Amino acid sequence: MAIEGSLATKIATGVAGTVAIAGGGAFMAYKALGQDNITKYLHSLGRELATSDEDWSLIKKNYSLDKEDSPISGIPKAAIETKLDDLKKWCRNHLKEEFSHEKAKRGDYNLIQAWCTN
């Protein structure tokens, strides 16, 4: 009887471990698929990402007129004609970041919204 009880315990432990591993894997897959990023956040605000030459032309114009000398660190407005690719790269990198409600409340995404959307 002790052997049967021991075997039942081992089987139950094995099943529980398998379920835990499968459940953890499913959760990780769900999190990866459902992960909010800044792009989704901007879409929820009705903002569309800049994609066309026309979009970037307007952004470039507005950037050059901004009150700050460097609206984005390392991309001075006086050099936007030659630094537009740097701005596009900055946008691509920031749009991939995971979204945080706390950062949104602080206004951390205002630069992304201003310079990466139309």
Secondary structure in CASP SS format (residue, H / E / C, confidence):
PFRMAT SS
TARGET T0000
AUTHOR 0000-0000-0000
METHOD secondary structure of the structure
MODEL  1
M C 1.00
A H 1.00
I H 1.00
E H 1.00
G H 1.00
S H 1.00
L H 1.00
A H 1.00
T H 1.00
K H 1.00
I H 1.00
A H 1.00
T H 1.00
G H 1.00
V H 1.00
A H 1.00
G H 1.00
T H 1.00
V H 1.00
A H 1.00
I H 1.00
A H 1.00
G H 1.00
G H 1.00
G H 1.00
A H 1.00
F H 1.00
M H 1.00
A H 1.00
Y H 1.00
K H 1.00
A H 1.00
L H 1.00
G H 1.00
Q C 1.00
D C 1.00
N E 1.00
I H 1.00
T H 1.00
K H 1.00
Y H 1.00
L H 1.00
H H 1.00
S H 1.00
L C 1.00
G C 1.00
R C 1.00
E C 1.00
L E 1.00
A C 1.00
T C 1.00
S C 1.00
D H 1.00
E H 1.00
D H 1.00
W H 1.00
S H 1.00
L H 1.00
I H 1.00
K H 1.00
K H 1.00
N H 1.00
Y H 1.00
S H 1.00
L H 1.00
D C 1.00
K C 1.00
E C 1.00
D C 1.00
S C 1.00
P C 1.00
I E 1.00
S C 1.00
G C 1.00
I E 1.00
P C 1.00
K H 1.00
A H 1.00
A H 1.00
I H 1.00
E H 1.00
T H 1.00
K H 1.00
L H 1.00
D H 1.00
D H 1.00
L H 1.00
K H 1.00
K H 1.00
W H 1.00
C H 1.00
R H 1.00
N H 1.00
H H 1.00
L H 1.00
K C 1.00
E C 1.00
E E 1.00
F C 1.00
S C 1.00
H H 1.00
E H 1.00
K H 1.00
A H 1.00
K H 1.00
R H 1.00
G C 1.00
D C 1.00
Y C 1.00
N H 1.00
L H 1.00
I H 1.00
Q H 1.00
A H 1.00
W H 1.00
C H 1.00
T E 1.00
N C 1.00
END
